Amino acid sequence: MLAHNRVWYLMARSLSNEASELERKELQSLLQQDVALQQQYATLQELWTPAQLKSSHGAGTLEKLLRKAKQRESETELGEVIEMKPSRSKRLWWMAAASVLIIAVSVFIYTSSQNRPQSLVALPDYSDSITTQNGSRSQLILPDGSRVWLNSGSRLLYQKNFNGKLREVQLIGEAYFDVVKMPEKPFIVHAEGINIKVLGTAFNVKCYPKDEKIEATLLRGAISVTHRNDPQQNEILLKPNEKLSINKQFVVTDKMHTAHPAYKILNLDSTVTPSHLQETAWVYNRLEFRDIDFKTLADKMERWYNVNIIFHDKQVQQLHFIGSFENETIEEALQALQAVARFKYEIKNYEIHIRSLN
């Protein structure tokens, strides 16, 4: 019970932007150990809008948020959003914990509002959403005709009709967008702490909750990226074949600019086709990886094959690989990796245990 209290406390600290770097790393470590907590935290991130909470002084917004969370739980029971079906006692615990968390966050927001700039963008209420489970990918066409490819373990929230001045969506996970150009109505992707604004372009966004970084890769057109809590609204502009990598430990009071150590702009090889770029190959049903360590590759493979990979020593996590998977089964993929590196594995249902060779 103490551990559960600790993780909810850390969630509150993180949602209110009060968490230290050590606390954020601790929360990430705890979430990695519990898939259900990851899903619950992702739900709270989707529903959480600090500006609304502050403006209502807590009570009304707390009730509304709990109703939304309860509605999400009902969707879960029907199997429409999340495959995992928690027991009734677990759902009641989750609702109680969520209420405690929301109250805790409201206190953090209230006590720190004098020292921190408030969110400059109020997220809209989304009427529709689509979720892909690990091991699957999906495509959809938005009301404006824009096309979206959604990678494994991802969720996109959007409005049934883009009636306002903006076309806004919210992403958790990874998606590739091919946006219809409408200069009078910009398209904005909200992804964790950043906003990506486009007119008409093709780009990829990767922002899984477990990842330490957010990535935006531009293939065609132009996009601008701003931090949601940056009072200066400093923009980072991307050109085609550029990738912006943002460290999630970015402090919201810092100015957003490319010279900041939390930001990196990388140039992509323009001679490589999108189907072979590791940032976009997944759209073509290929898992591409270029000189990444086994731990990072394992995160990708977990989503790609819907498995849980467990390392039993740190040494094996540091192995590096270059390659791609397309039609291989999980066992064929592991055998291919074994051909270039020394490790052993054992498959137990959906769990894969990996160890170094002694």
VMD Tcl script that draws the C-alpha trace (Angstrom):
set ca {
  {0.00 0.00 0.00}
  {2.90 2.34 0.76}
  {4.27 1.83 -2.75}
  {0.85 2.60 -4.27}
  {0.59 5.80 -2.22}
  {4.05 6.80 -3.39}
  {3.27 6.35 -7.10}
  {0.08 8.43 -6.85}
  {1.99 11.12 -4.98}
  {4.58 11.16 -7.78}
  {1.83 11.32 -10.41}
  {0.41 14.39 -8.65}
  {3.84 16.02 -8.53}
  {4.41 15.29 -12.22}
  {1.00 16.49 -13.47}
  {1.40 19.74 -11.55}
  {4.97 20.24 -12.89}
  {6.32 20.15 -9.33}
  {8.33 16.92 -9.65}
  {12.11 17.07 -9.50}
  {14.23 15.19 -12.02}
  {14.79 12.39 -9.50}
  {11.06 12.14 -8.81}
  {10.26 11.96 -12.53}
  {12.78 9.17 -12.99}
  {11.33 7.34 -9.98}
  {7.81 7.68 -11.41}
  {8.96 6.41 -14.80}
  {10.58 3.40 -13.13}
  {7.42 2.58 -11.16}
  {5.18 2.94 -14.22}
  {7.38 0.59 -16.21}
  {6.66 -2.12 -13.65}
  {2.86 -1.86 -13.90}
  {0.98 -1.70 -17.21}
  {-2.32 -0.86 -15.48}
  {-0.75 2.16 -13.78}
  {0.65 3.30 -17.13}
  {-2.86 3.25 -18.60}
  {-4.35 5.05 -15.59}
  {-1.67 7.72 -15.70}
  {-2.19 8.17 -19.45}
  {-5.93 8.65 -18.82}
  {-5.23 11.35 -16.23}
  {-2.83 13.09 -18.61}
  {-5.55 13.14 -21.27}
  {-8.19 14.55 -18.91}
  {-6.02 16.91 -16.92}
  {-6.29 20.66 -17.64}
  {-4.80 22.70 -14.77}
  {-6.25 26.01 -16.02}
  {-9.81 24.69 -15.75}
  {-9.16 23.31 -12.29}
  {-7.83 26.62 -11.07}
  {-10.60 28.70 -12.59}
  {-13.30 26.60 -10.90}
  {-11.47 26.54 -7.55}
  {-11.48 22.80 -7.54}
  {-14.89 21.38 -6.76}
  {-16.75 21.44 -10.09}
  {-13.77 20.41 -12.14}
  {-12.88 17.60 -9.76}
  {-16.37 16.15 -10.09}
  {-16.27 16.50 -13.88}
  {-12.86 14.86 -14.08}
  {-13.96 11.95 -11.91}
  {-17.05 11.47 -14.09}
  {-14.83 11.37 -17.18}
  {-12.49 8.90 -15.51}
  {-15.46 6.76 -14.53}
  {-16.72 6.89 -18.12}
  {-13.29 5.70 -19.31}
  {-13.53 2.81 -16.86}
  {-16.92 1.90 -18.31}
  {-15.40 1.90 -21.79}
  {-12.66 -0.37 -20.47}
  {-15.21 -2.85 -19.11}
  {-16.76 -3.06 -22.57}
  {-13.36 -3.66 -24.13}
  {-13.62 -0.59 -26.39}
  {-10.49 1.20 -25.28}
  {-8.19 -1.03 -23.24}
  {-8.03 -4.78 -23.43}
  {-7.18 -5.26 -19.76}
  {-10.31 -5.62 -17.57}
  {-9.62 -4.83 -13.90}
  {-11.73 -6.30 -11.14}
  {-14.46 -4.24 -9.47}
  {-12.38 -3.76 -6.33}
  {-9.45 -2.56 -8.41}
  {-11.66 -0.12 -10.31}
  {-13.00 1.27 -7.03}
  {-9.44 1.63 -5.74}
  {-8.47 3.41 -8.97}
  {-11.36 5.88 -8.67}
  {-10.57 6.59 -5.04}
  {-6.90 7.02 -5.79}
  {-7.72 9.29 -8.73}
  {-9.79 11.55 -6.50}
  {-6.94 11.81 -4.01}
  {-4.52 12.51 -6.84}
  {-6.68 15.25 -8.34}
  {-7.05 16.98 -4.95}
  {-3.30 16.74 -4.44}
  {-2.62 18.27 -7.84}
  {-5.08 21.09 -7.19}
  {-3.13 21.93 -4.03}
  {0.16 21.96 -5.97}
  {-1.34 24.23 -8.63}
  {-2.73 26.63 -6.04}
  {0.43 26.90 -3.96}
  {2.78 27.33 -6.90}
  {0.68 29.57 -9.17}
  {2.50 32.68 -8.00}
  {5.87 31.31 -9.07}
  {5.12 29.54 -12.34}
  {3.55 30.73 -15.63}
  {0.13 29.24 -16.23}
  {-0.79 27.10 -19.23}
  {-1.37 29.32 -22.27}
  {-3.42 26.75 -24.18}
  {-6.67 25.26 -22.91}
  {-7.17 21.87 -24.54}
  {-10.56 21.34 -26.17}
  {-13.11 18.73 -25.19}
  {-12.64 15.84 -27.59}
  {-15.67 13.93 -28.83}
  {-13.93 10.96 -30.45}
  {-10.84 8.82 -29.98}
  {-9.09 5.81 -31.46}
  {-6.75 3.46 -29.61}
  {-4.36 0.83 -30.92}
  {-3.21 -1.99 -28.70}
  {0.35 -3.30 -28.63}
  {0.94 -5.53 -31.64}
  {-1.40 -3.59 -33.94}
  {-1.49 -0.40 -36.01}
  {-4.37 1.52 -37.56}
  {-5.28 4.27 -40.02}
  {-8.04 6.83 -39.98}
  {-9.25 9.84 -41.93}
  {-10.10 12.91 -39.86}
  {-13.16 15.10 -40.60}
  {-11.03 17.51 -42.68}
  {-9.65 14.71 -44.86}
  {-6.27 14.54 -43.12}
  {-4.88 11.01 -42.79}
  {-3.38 9.59 -39.61}
  {-1.45 6.36 -39.08}
  {-1.43 5.28 -35.42}
  {1.37 3.08 -34.13}
  {1.13 0.30 -31.53}
  {0.12 1.27 -27.98}
  {-1.09 4.73 -29.02}
  {-4.19 6.86 -28.69}
  {-5.49 9.85 -30.66}
  {-8.25 12.12 -29.42}
  {-10.01 14.40 -31.90}
  {-13.23 16.29 -32.55}
  {-15.99 14.87 -34.72}
  {-16.23 18.18 -36.57}
  {-13.53 20.86 -36.75}
  {-15.97 23.74 -36.31}
  {-13.61 26.17 -34.56}
  {-10.74 28.28 -35.82}
  {-8.28 25.44 -35.20}
  {-8.12 21.74 -36.01}
  {-6.85 20.22 -32.76}
  {-5.96 16.65 -31.79}
  {-4.20 15.11 -28.81}
  {-1.71 12.27 -29.12}
  {-0.41 9.72 -26.64}
  {2.08 7.38 -28.27}
  {3.15 7.68 -31.92}
  {1.41 8.79 -35.09}
  {2.21 9.82 -38.66}
  {0.15 12.72 -40.00}
  {-0.54 13.74 -43.59}
  {-2.45 16.98 -43.07}
  {-4.73 18.65 -45.60}
  {-3.65 22.23 -46.19}
  {-6.17 24.78 -44.85}
  {-4.35 28.11 -44.23}
  {-7.40 29.64 -42.56}
  {-7.61 26.78 -40.04}
  {-4.21 25.59 -38.71}
  {-3.81 22.00 -37.53}
  {-2.37 21.52 -34.01}
  {-1.14 18.33 -32.38}
  {-1.00 18.40 -28.56}
  {1.60 15.87 -27.38}
  {2.38 15.87 -23.66}
  {3.90 19.31 -22.97}
  {4.28 20.53 -26.55}
  {2.10 21.88 -29.34}
  {2.93 21.23 -32.99}
  {1.32 23.67 -35.43}
  {1.03 22.96 -39.16}
  {-0.87 24.18 -42.20}
  {-0.38 21.26 -44.58}
  {2.43 18.80 -44.21}
  {3.57 15.24 -43.46}
  {5.29 14.51 -40.18}
  {5.73 11.92 -37.43}
  {5.30 12.48 -33.68}
  {6.54 10.06 -31.02}
  {5.60 10.70 -27.39}
  {5.10 7.44 -25.48}
  {4.70 7.96 -21.69}
  {7.61 5.58 -20.98}
  {10.03 7.37 -23.30}
  {12.46 9.97 -21.98}
  {12.11 12.11 -25.11}
  {9.48 13.51 -27.45}
  {10.36 13.41 -31.15}
  {8.87 15.29 -34.10}
  {10.12 14.33 -37.58}
  {9.21 16.45 -40.60}
  {9.13 14.93 -44.10}
  {7.23 17.57 -46.06}
  {6.05 21.14 -45.48}
  {6.80 23.03 -42.27}
  {5.89 22.79 -38.59}
  {6.47 24.97 -35.55}
  {6.82 23.55 -32.04}
  {6.06 25.43 -28.83}
  {5.98 24.42 -25.19}
  {2.51 24.66 -23.69}
  {3.72 26.45 -20.56}
  {6.21 28.82 -22.19}
  {4.97 32.40 -21.52}
  {7.11 33.73 -24.38}
  {5.62 31.27 -26.88}
  {9.08 30.73 -28.35}
  {8.89 28.62 -31.49}
  {11.22 26.05 -32.96}
  {10.76 25.76 -36.71}
  {11.51 22.52 -38.54}
  {12.40 22.11 -42.21}
  {11.89 18.94 -44.27}
  {14.14 16.02 -43.30}
  {14.73 17.39 -39.80}
  {13.92 15.73 -36.48}
  {13.41 17.60 -33.22}
  {14.22 15.66 -30.05}
  {13.02 17.12 -26.74}
  {14.09 15.82 -23.35}
  {11.04 15.48 -21.09}
  {13.06 16.84 -18.16}
  {12.73 20.29 -19.77}
  {11.85 22.88 -17.12}
  {8.74 24.79 -18.16}
  {10.13 28.12 -16.92}
  {13.10 27.87 -19.29}
  {12.96 29.59 -22.65}
  {12.42 27.23 -25.54}
  {15.17 27.51 -28.13}
  {17.40 25.21 -30.10}
  {20.50 26.16 -28.08}
  {18.91 24.72 -24.94}
  {20.51 21.38 -23.98}
  {17.08 19.74 -23.75}
  {16.55 20.28 -27.49}
  {18.30 18.77 -30.48}
  {17.59 19.13 -34.18}
  {18.97 16.26 -36.24}
  {19.25 16.10 -40.03}
  {17.84 12.99 -41.69}
  {19.46 11.31 -44.66}
  {17.40 12.66 -47.56}
  {18.53 9.75 -49.78}
  {16.73 7.22 -47.55}
  {13.08 6.62 -48.41}
  {10.44 7.02 -45.66}
  {9.86 3.25 -45.71}
  {13.44 2.72 -44.52}
  {13.78 5.62 -42.07}
  {13.63 4.32 -38.51}
  {11.32 7.23 -37.65}
  {8.68 6.33 -40.26}
  {9.30 2.73 -41.38}
  {6.58 1.54 -39.00}
  {3.98 3.19 -41.28}
  {5.07 0.64 -43.92}
  {4.85 -2.24 -41.39}
  {8.60 -2.37 -40.81}
  {10.39 -2.02 -37.48}
  {13.63 -0.24 -38.36}
  {16.42 0.36 -35.83}
  {19.82 1.99 -36.22}
  {22.55 1.50 -33.61}
  {20.28 1.44 -30.54}
  {20.85 -0.41 -27.28}
  {18.91 -3.57 -26.44}
  {16.82 -1.82 -23.78}
  {15.56 0.78 -26.27}
  {14.98 -1.90 -28.90}
  {13.09 -4.00 -26.34}
  {10.66 -1.12 -25.74}
  {9.93 -1.03 -29.48}
  {9.59 -4.82 -29.68}
  {7.19 -4.91 -26.73}
  {4.81 -2.61 -28.58}
  {5.42 -4.25 -31.97}
  {4.84 -7.84 -30.82}
  {2.62 -7.25 -27.75}
  {5.02 -8.96 -25.35}
  {6.75 -8.12 -22.08}
  {10.56 -8.28 -22.19}
  {12.40 -8.74 -18.90}
  {16.17 -8.27 -18.62}
  {17.97 -10.12 -15.85}
  {21.22 -8.14 -15.95}
  {22.36 -4.71 -17.11}
  {25.15 -5.99 -19.31}
  {22.80 -7.46 -21.90}
  {20.79 -4.22 -22.04}
  {23.86 -2.42 -23.38}
  {24.18 -4.54 -26.53}
  {23.67 -2.47 -29.70}
  {21.86 -3.51 -32.89}
  {21.27 -2.35 -36.46}
  {18.58 -3.96 -38.58}
  {14.86 -4.25 -39.31}
  {11.93 -6.63 -38.81}
  {8.96 -6.96 -41.12}
  {7.27 -10.35 -41.22}
  {9.34 -12.10 -38.56}
  {7.71 -13.64 -35.52}
  {9.04 -12.63 -32.12}
  {11.10 -15.82 -31.92}
  {12.52 -15.31 -35.40}
  {13.42 -11.74 -34.43}
  {15.23 -12.90 -31.29}
  {17.09 -15.54 -33.25}
  {18.21 -12.88 -35.74}
  {19.53 -10.75 -32.88}
  {21.31 -13.76 -31.44}
  {23.17 -14.17 -34.72}
  {25.06 -10.91 -34.07}
  {25.20 -10.74 -30.26}
  {25.71 -13.16 -27.38}
  {22.65 -13.57 -25.14}
  {20.07 -16.19 -24.27}
  {16.32 -15.91 -24.00}
  {13.34 -17.87 -22.72}
  {9.75 -17.34 -23.84}
  {7.00 -17.89 -21.27}
  {3.62 -17.06 -22.80}
  {3.82 -13.29 -23.41}
  {6.93 -12.82 -21.28}
  {10.46 -12.98 -22.68}
  {13.34 -13.36 -20.23}
  {16.73 -12.27 -21.53}
  {20.11 -12.93 -19.89}
  {23.78 -12.54 -20.74}
  {25.80 -15.60 -21.59}
  {28.17 -16.30 -18.71}
}
mol new
graphics top color blue
foreach p $ca { graphics top sphere $p radius 0.5 }
foreach p [lrange $ca 0 end-1] q [lrange $ca 1 end] { graphics top cylinder $p $q radius 0.2 }
display resetview
